[in-house]
Amino acid sequence: MAETLHTPVDFRATMSRLATGVSVITTRSGSTPIGMTASAVSALSLDPLQLLVCISNHLYTRTAIAEHGRFAVNVLGEDSEHLARHFAASKADKFAGVETIDDHGVPVLKDAIAAVVCDVAEALPGGDHTIFVGEVRYCEHKADSRPLLHFAGGFGVLRASH
């Protein structure tokens, strides 16, 4: 079998078959809350407690995280597709009408089923993205909650177990 170089379109379509949870990454730029929808989030280490997020270099959220040094990963629940779409769109004030808690220096979405607040430990190059390694400063979750999933360009939920 000969190897062929595939296009970014092929790669994106192939990777869209990897179901992922949906999160909103939040931070601040000065006193202004900043946020975006993301699926490139992963636990990294238990000692020390770390996770990673990958953010496109052309997004303002990437600059804001690098400058502020702290961010939150807000995991969305199965009833939060509207929040995923809201934070994925380009809007002047993405936080208008969205309830947040700001006890940790960055906005945490009140409707998130889990939230992890991190300080940036490292910012690593990753092609056209930056990989932020976050050192966990605070985390919480709602016990009996179910995630919103992203698969093949759309949103879905887990089927109830029998």
C-alpha positions, 0 to 999 in steps of 0.5 A: 500500500503506497502512502499518499499525502492527504489534504487538510480537508481529508484529515479534518473529515477523518478526525471528525469521526473521533467523538469528543466532549464539547467545552467552552474555554474562558479567560479574560482580556483585562476586565473583558471575559473571552470565550470559545467553543473547543473540543481539543481538550484532554487530561494530561497528568495526575502529578502534577494535576494538568490538562491541555487545550489546543487553540488556533493561533489566529484566534483572539482567545489564544492571545488572551490566555497567553497574556492573562495566564489563566483559563477555565475549561467548561464542559458542556452538558447534553442540554447545552448545544445552544452554548456550544453554538453561541461561543463558536460564533463571532459575536461582540459580547459572547457573555451577554445573557450567559450566567457565570461565576467569577470566583477564580479570576476567569468566568466559569459557566454556571450551566457547565457540568464540569469546570477546571480552572488552570494557570498556564504552565507551558505554551507549546507550538503545535503547527497552526495551534498553541498547546496550552498545558494548564496546571489545575487550580480548581475543579468541580463537577455535577455528579449525575450529568451527561455530556454534549458530544461532537461527532462528524461536524454535529452535536449529539448525546450519549444514549441512555444505558439499559 
